[in-house]
Amino acid sequence: MEVIGKEGRRLRTIVGIAGAVYLLWWFTVEVTLPGSFNPLPGRLLVVGADAALFVASFWSPPVARRLSGLFTAWVCLLVAHYTYLLLGNHGDSAWWVGAFVTFAATSMCLQSPREVALFSVFSLICVIYAAAVEGQLAHTIYVPGLATILLLANITKRSQVAAQDATRQAARARTELAAIVESSADAIMATSLNGVVRTWNRGAESLFGYTADEAIGRPLSFLLPPDRHGEEPALLAGLAKGEPAPAFEVPRRRKDGRDMDVSIAISPVRDPQGGLAGASVVARDISDRKRAEAEAHLARDAAEAANRDLEAFNYSVAHDLRAPLRAIDGFSSALLEDHGGELGAAARLHIDRVRNAAQHMARLIDGLLALGRLTRADLHRTPIDLSDLARATFERLRETQPDRVVEFVVRDGLAKRGNRALLGAALENLLGNAWKFTRDRPDARIEFGASEQDGETVYFVRDNGAGFDMAYASKLFGVFQRLHKSSEFEGTGIGLATVQRIVQRHGGRVWGEGTVGEGACFGFTLGDVPHA
């Protein structure tokens, strides 16, 4: 049963040849050196051991697997036998020359540097022993000469093994590269300098519909749609110069006549001497991406058109609503001025309610229009000192109620890149809410600061005002959502929605925490745009 591969079969052949060469040497000694010391039992032992090793390698798996090491042991047996003959012939020069030839030839049959080194050490010990016994150690060149031969044998074997390893690695790399190219989903082709296809992988077959047999030998221009043949001269000129072509997107025609968008990259291929040998062409189907881009473009155009329509609608509605609201408010005011004395207290109260409702609705309309403008405004970022912006906002609030006593705390040096007008509006709403909801506190306190949380700067506005119930926190940032009655605190329910929209446009997020009767804290981030 065969249990060894190509290398094993080669070694088995060497084992057989070694035995045959030894038999030839045996008969040569009988003819050229008759009467020399060469006992038959020793020769039979060496030949028999080789023959047994050769035959056993065919039918014994353990022998076949260990053939290299067993052959090294046989070679050492040969050396020991030759040393025995060298001693029996009293160090005759002819036998020393034979040792040179035998040891040098035998060392080249071994398979690994380790085996050659083992053989060399054993051989050197044997010949030094023989030379010492024959009294030739001090005045003969044979031992140094044989040591030199064995040293060269070791160097040669190591070089040979290194070259074989490099060859195998190169072959493996070529095989792996070929497998990668062949199995790639991209179309990968090699062409000559005049654009003729030399190789055509499975990816190319799948992409273009042509088999390798159909494509190889044809000019690559056969993939061009009829209206694109003007591209070929420029491509061939670039190939001839060995210039790599950066990826470009073009239509190419499949075998079934369908055109598709592909991305193509062309790179020069050079031979081992550096000369230009051809080009590699890599093509990738980008039809899906092109369709997605077209759909996104249509969606963007549709969204822009819808925004323009919505903007026109908003202004139209605002104008149409404001006119009757002004009329309601104006005529109600005139009614009170001209006929207030004729009306009873209940009637005047109803008219005041009508006027308040009209004015409140006007404010709601203004808030909605302002909120809509936030989504359309350009987000031009500049360095902003948020601390100064907060102080300026607080001063404007103080001017509205100069008699109020409020402790206002601002952390210095809070800077960020952002849109000054939008961030000013956000702080106006947050600080305005804090000002409004602390009006019933004699020890009112409002703080604007920041802290680092998980590597992110979190800004906050904190107050000790009315607070809110966290059970309703999900309604905080909804349009027209209010957690307090209008009779308690005025407002439109748009302010926090405006803050959220501004913060989101800056790439951040906003949230609120509060306790009824103890105050609230609104935190927000502003994305990862570096501060000034």
C-alpha positions in Angstrom: 0.0 0.0 0.0 1.4 3.4 -1.0 1.8 5.7 2.0 4.5 8.1 0.8 4.3 11.0 -1.5 6.5 12.4 -4.3 9.4 13.1 -2.0 9.2 9.6 -0.4 9.3 8.0 -3.8 12.3 10.0 -4.8 14.1 8.9 -1.6 13.2 5.3 -2.2 14.8 5.6 -5.6 17.9 7.0 -4.0 18.0 4.1 -1.5 17.8 1.6 -4.4 20.5 3.5 -6.4 22.8 3.6 -3.3 22.7 -0.1 -3.0 23.4 -0.6 -6.7 26.3 1.8 -6.6 27.7 0.0 -3.6 27.6 -3.3 -5.5 29.4 -1.6 -8.4 32.0 -0.4 -6.0 32.4 -3.9 -4.6 33.1 -5.4 -8.0 35.4 -2.5 -8.9 37.6 -3.1 -5.8 37.8 -6.8 -6.7 39.1 -5.9 -10.1 41.4 -2.9 -9.3 42.6 -3.9 -5.9 43.0 -7.7 -5.8 44.3 -9.0 -2.5 43.1 -6.0 -0.5 41.4 -6.4 2.8 37.6 -6.5 1.9 35.9 -9.3 3.9 32.7 -10.7 2.4 30.5 -10.7 5.5 30.9 -6.9 5.9 29.9 -6.4 2.3 26.9 -8.7 2.6 25.8 -6.8 5.7 25.8 -3.4 4.0 24.2 -4.6 0.8 21.6 -6.7 2.7 20.6 -3.8 4.9 20.1 -1.5 1.9 18.1 -4.2 0.1 15.9 -4.8 3.2 15.3 -1.1 3.6 14.3 -0.7 -0.1 11.9 -3.6 -0.1 10.3 -2.8 3.3 9.6 0.8 2.1 7.0 -0.7 -0.2 4.9 -2.8 2.2 5.7 -1.4 5.6 4.0 2.0 6.4 6.2 2.6 9.5 9.4 2.0 7.4 8.0 4.2 4.6 7.2 7.1 7.0 10.7 6.8 8.6 12.6 6.1 5.4 14.8 9.3 5.6 16.0 8.5 9.1 16.6 4.8 8.4 18.5 5.7 5.3 20.8 8.0 7.4 21.4 5.1 9.7 22.3 2.9 6.7 24.8 5.6 5.5 26.4 5.6 8.9 26.7 1.8 8.7 28.4 2.3 5.4 30.9 4.8 6.9 31.6 2.4 9.8 32.2 -0.5 7.3 34.5 1.7 5.2 36.4 2.8 8.3 36.9 -0.9 9.1 38.3 -1.5 5.6 40.5 1.6 6.0 42.0 0.1 9.1 42.3 -3.4 7.5 44.3 -1.9 4.6 46.6 0.1 7.1 45.6 3.6 5.8 46.6 3.0 2.3 46.3 6.1 0.2 43.9 4.5 -2.4 41.5 3.8 0.4 41.8 7.4 1.7 40.9 8.7 -1.8 38.0 6.3 -1.9 36.8 7.7 1.5 36.8 11.2 0.0 34.7 10.1 -3.0 32.3 7.9 -1.0 31.7 10.3 1.9 31.2 13.3 -0.5 28.8 11.4 -2.7 26.9 9.9 0.2 26.4 13.2 2.0 24.6 14.5 -1.1 22.0 11.7 -0.9 20.8 12.8 2.6 17.5 14.8 2.8 17.9 17.4 5.5 20.7 19.6 7.0 20.2 17.8 10.3 20.9 14.4 8.7 23.9 15.7 6.8 25.3 17.2 10.1 24.8 13.9 11.9 26.5 12.0 9.1 29.4 14.5 9.0 30.0 14.3 12.8 29.9 10.4 12.7 32.2 10.3 9.6 34.7 12.7 11.1 34.9 10.7 14.3 35.5 7.5 12.3 38.2 8.9 10.1 40.0 10.6 13.0 39.9 7.3 14.8 41.3 5.4 11.8 44.1 8.0 11.3 45.0 7.9 15.0 45.2 4.1 15.0 47.4 4.1 11.8 49.6 6.9 13.2 48.6 9.3 10.4 46.8 11.9 12.4 49.7 14.4 12.8 51.3 14.2 9.3 48.4 13.5 6.8 46.2 15.9 4.8 43.4 13.3 4.6 41.6 14.3 7.8 41.6 18.1 7.1 40.6 17.4 3.5 37.7 15.2 4.4 36.6 17.7 7.1 36.6 20.4 4.4 34.5 18.2 2.1 32.0 17.5 4.9 31.8 21.2 5.7 31.1 22.0 2.1 28.5 19.2 2.0 26.7 20.8 5.0 26.8 24.3 3.4 25.5 22.9 0.1 22.7 21.0 1.7 21.5 24.0 3.7 21.6 26.2 0.6 19.8 23.5 -1.4 17.1 23.2 1.3 16.7 27.0 1.5 16.3 27.2 -2.3 13.8 24.4 -2.3 11.8 26.1 0.5 11.9 29.4 -1.4 10.7 27.6 -4.5 7.9 25.9 -2.7 6.8 29.1 -1.0 6.8 30.9 -4.3 4.8 28.1 -5.9 2.4 28.2 -3.0 2.1 31.9 -3.2 1.4 31.7 -6.9 -1.2 29.0 -6.3 -2.9 31.0 -3.6 -2.9 34.1 -5.7 -4.3 32.2 -8.6 -7.0 30.8 -6.4 -7.8 34.3 -5.0 -8.1 35.7 -8.5 -10.1 32.8 -9.8 -12.6 32.9 -6.9 -12.9 36.7 -6.6 -16.4 38.1 -7.2 -14.8 40.9 -9.2 -13.9 40.5 -12.8 -10.1 40.2 -13.0 -8.4 40.0 -16.4 -4.8 40.1 -17.7 -4.2 41.7 -21.1 -1.2 42.3 -23.4 0.1 45.7 -24.1 -2.2 45.9 -27.2 -5.3 45.1 -25.1 -5.7 41.4 -26.0 -7.2 39.3 -23.2 -4.8 36.7 -21.7 -6.7 35.5 -18.6 -10.3 35.7 -17.6 -11.5 34.6 -14.1 -14.9 33.2 -13.0 -15.9 36.7 -11.8 -15.5 38.0 -15.3 -17.5 35.1 -16.6 -20.3 35.9 -14.2 -20.1 39.7 -14.7 -20.0 39.8 -18.5 -21.5 36.5 -19.5 -18.6 35.3 -21.6 -16.7 32.1 -20.8 -12.9 32.2 -20.7 -12.7 30.3 -24.0 -14.9 33.0 -25.6 -12.9 35.9 -24.1 -9.2 34.9 -24.2 -7.5 36.1 -27.4 -10.0 38.9 -28.1 -9.3 42.6 -27.6 -10.8 43.9 -24.4 -12.7 46.5 -26.5 -15.3 43.8 -27.3 -16.9 44.8 -24.0 -17.4 48.5 -25.2 -20.9 49.6 -26.2 -20.9 50.9 -29.8 -21.0 54.5 -28.7 -17.9 54.1 -26.4 -15.3 52.8 -28.9 -13.5 56.1 -28.8 -12.2 55.2 -25.3 -9.9 52.4 -26.6 -7.1 54.5 -28.1 -6.7 56.4 -24.8 -6.7 53.2 -22.8 -4.1 51.5 -25.0 -1.9 54.6 -24.9 -1.9 54.5 -21.1 -1.1 50.8 -21.2 1.9 51.3 -23.5 3.3 53.9 -21.1 2.9 51.6 -18.1 0.7 54.2 -16.3 -1.8 52.9 -13.7 -5.3 54.1 -14.4 -7.2 55.2 -11.2 -10.6 53.6 -10.9 -13.2 55.1 -13.3 -16.8 54.4 -13.9 -18.1 53.5 -17.3 -20.8 51.4 -19.0 -19.9 48.0 -20.4 -21.9 45.6 -22.5 -22.7 42.0 -21.5 -22.9 39.1 -23.8 -26.7 39.3 -23.6 -26.6 42.8 -25.0 -27.4 44.6 -21.7 -25.3 47.6 -20.7 -24.3 47.9 -17.1 -22.3 50.4 -15.0 -18.9 49.1 -13.8 -15.9 50.5 -11.9 -12.6 49.7 -13.7 -9.0 49.9 -12.4 -6.1 49.2 -14.7 -2.5 48.5 -13.4 0.6 47.7 -15.3 2.2 44.3 -15.0 6.0 44.0 -15.2 8.2 41.0 -15.8 11.0 39.9 -13.4 13.4 42.2 -15.3 11.1 45.2 -14.8 10.0 45.4 -18.3 6.4 46.1 -19.1 4.6 42.8 -19.8 0.9 43.8 -19.9 -1.8 45.0 -17.6 -4.3 43.7 -15.0 -7.8 44.9 -15.3 -10.3 44.7 -12.4 -14.0 45.5 -13.0 -16.8 45.6 -10.4 -20.5 45.8 -11.0 -21.8 49.1 -9.6 -25.3 49.0 -11.1 -27.0 48.6 -7.7 -25.1 51.6 -6.3 -25.9 53.7 -9.4 -29.6 52.8 -9.0 -29.4 53.7 -5.3 -27.8 57.0 -6.1 -30.4 57.8 -8.7 -33.2 56.9 -6.2 -31.6 59.0 -3.5 -31.3 61.9 -5.9 -34.9 61.6 -6.8 -35.9 61.4 -3.1 -33.8 64.4 -2.3 -35.4 66.4 -5.1 -38.8 65.3 -3.9 -38.0 66.3 -0.3 -36.7 69.7 -1.4 -39.8 70.2 -3.5 -42.0 69.2 -0.6 -40.1 71.5 1.8 -40.6 74.4 -0.7 -44.3 73.5 -0.9 -44.5 73.3 2.9 -42.8 76.6 3.3 -45.1 78.3 0.9 -48.1 76.6 2.7 -46.9 77.7 6.1 -46.5 81.3 5.0 -49.9 81.2 3.3 -51.6 79.7 6.3 -49.8 82.1 8.6 -51.0 85.1 6.5 -54.5 83.8 6.2 -54.8 83.0 9.9 -53.1 86.2 11.1 -55.6 88.5 9.3 -58.7 87.1 11.0 -56.9 86.9 14.4 -56.0 90.6 14.1 -59.6 91.3 13.2 -60.9 89.4 16.2 -58.5 91.0 18.6 -59.0 94.5 17.1 -62.8 94.4 17.0 -62.9 92.9 20.5 -60.7 95.8 21.7 -62.9 98.3 19.9 -66.0 96.8 21.4 -64.6 97.2 24.9 -63.4 100.8 24.3 -66.7 102.0 22.6 -69.3 100.0 24.5 -67.5 98.7 27.5 -69.8 100.7 29.8 -72.9 99.2 28.3 -71.6 95.6 28.9 -71.8 93.7 32.1 -68.8 92.3 34.0 -69.4 88.8 32.6 -69.6 90.1 29.0 -66.3 92.1 29.4 -64.7 88.9 30.9 -65.8 86.9 27.9 -64.4 89.5 25.5 -61.0 89.5 27.4 -60.9 85.7 27.0 -61.6 86.1 23.2 -58.7 88.6 23.0 -56.3 86.4 25.0 -57.2 83.3 22.9 -56.6 85.3 19.7 -53.2 86.6 20.9 -52.2 83.1 22.1 -53.0 81.6 18.8 -50.9 84.3 17.1 -48.0 83.4 19.3 -48.5 79.8 18.4 -48.3 80.6 14.7 -45.2 82.7 15.2 -43.6 79.8 17.2 -44.5 77.2 14.5 -43.0 79.5 11.8 -39.8 79.9 13.8 -39.6 76.2 14.4 -40.0 75.6 10.6 -37.2 78.0 9.9 -34.8 76.1 12.1 -35.0 73.1 9.8 -34.2 75.2 6.8 -31.5 77.5 8.1 -27.9 76.9 7.0 -25.8 75.6 9.9 -22.8 77.9 9.6 -20.5 77.1 12.5 -18.2 79.6 14.2 -16.4 79.6 17.6 -18.8 80.6 20.3 -18.3 81.5 24.0 -21.4 79.9 25.5 -20.7 81.4 28.9 -20.9 84.9 27.5 -24.0 84.0 25.5 -25.7 82.7 28.6 -24.8 85.9 30.6 -26.2 88.1 27.8 -29.4 86.0 27.8 -29.8 86.4 31.6 -29.3 90.1 31.4 -32.1 90.4 28.9 -34.3 88.3 31.2 -33.4 90.5 34.2 -34.4 93.6 32.3 -38.0 92.2 31.8 -38.4 91.9 35.6 -35.8 94.1 37.3 -37.4 93.7 40.8 -36.7 89.9 40.9 -33.8 88.5 42.9 -32.2 85.5 41.2 -28.8 84.0 41.8 -27.3 83.3 38.4 -24.3 81.0 38.2 -22.3 80.6 35.0 -19.2 78.4 34.5 -16.5 80.4 32.7 -14.7 79.3 29.5 -17.5 77.1 28.0 -16.6 77.4 24.3 -17.8 75.4 21.2 -18.1 75.7 17.5 -21.7 76.1 16.4 -24.3 78.4 14.9 -24.5 81.5 17.1 -28.1 82.4 16.3 -29.4 78.9 16.8 -27.5 78.2 20.0 -28.6 81.6 21.3 -32.2 80.6 20.7 -31.7 77.4 22.5 -30.2 79.1 25.6 -33.0 81.7 25.4 -35.6 79.0 25.7 -33.8 77.0 28.4 -32.9 80.0 30.5 -36.3 81.5 29.8 -38.0 78.5 31.2 -35.8 78.4 34.3 -36.5 82.1 34.8 -40.3 81.5 34.4 -40.5 78.4 36.6 -38.5 80.0 39.5 -40.6 83.1 39.8 -42.4 81.8 42.9 -39.1 81.1 44.7 -37.7 83.8 46.9 -34.3 82.1 46.8 -34.4 81.4 43.0 -31.1 80.0 41.6 -30.3 79.3 37.9 -27.0 77.6 36.9 -25.4 77.1 33.5 -22.4 74.7 33.5 -20.9 71.6 31.9 -19.3 68.3 33.0 -17.4 65.5 31.2 -19.3 62.2 31.0 -17.9 59.2 29.1 -15.5 61.5 27.2 -18.2 63.8 26.1 -19.0 67.4 27.2 -22.5 67.7 28.7 -23.9 71.2 29.1 -26.8 71.8 31.5 -29.2 74.5 32.7 -30.3 73.7 36.3 -32.9 75.6 38.5 -34.7 75.2 41.8 -38.1 76.1 40.5 -41.4 74.3 40.0 -39.9 71.1 38.5 -42.0 68.5 36.8 -43.2 64.9 37.2 -40.7 62.5 35.5 -43.7 60.2 34.6 -44.4 62.8 31.9 -40.8 63.3 30.7 -41.5 61.7 27.3 -43.8 64.7 26.5 -41.2 67.4 27.3 -40.0 68.0 23.7 -43.3 67.5 21.8 -44.8 70.4 20.0 -47.6 72.0 22.0 -46.9 69.6 24.9 -47.1 71.3 28.3 -46.6 69.9 31.7 -48.1 72.9 33.5 -51.4 74.7 33.2 -51.5 78.0 31.3 -53.1 79.5 34.4 -49.9 78.6 36.3 -47.2 79.4 33.8 -47.7 81.0 30.4 -46.2 79.5 27.2 -46.9 78.0 23.8 -45.4 74.5 24.2 -42.9 75.0 21.4 -39.8 76.2 23.3 -38.4 72.8 24.2 -39.2 71.4 20.8 -37.2 74.3 19.3 -34.3 73.4 21.7 -34.4 69.8 20.6 -34.3 70.7 16.9 -31.4 73.0 17.4 -29.4 70.5 19.4 -30.1 67.7 16.9 -28.9 69.9 14.0 -25.6 70.3 15.9 -25.3 66.5 16.1 -26.2 66.3 19.8 -29.0 65.2 22.1 -31.1 66.8 24.9 -32.9 65.4 27.9 -34.6 66.7 31.0 -34.8 65.6 34.7 -36.9 67.1 37.4 -38.7 66.7 40.7 -42.0 68.5 41.4 -41.4 71.4 43.7 -37.6 71.0 43.7 -36.5 72.1 40.3 -35.4 70.8 36.9 -32.1 70.2 35.0 -31.9 70.1 31.2 -28.7 68.5 29.8 -27.6 68.6 26.2 -24.5 67.8 24.0 -23.4 69.4 20.8 -21.8 66.6 18.8 -18.1 66.1 18.2 -17.2 69.3 16.5 -14.0 70.6 18.3 -14.4 73.7 20.4 -12.5 76.9 19.6 
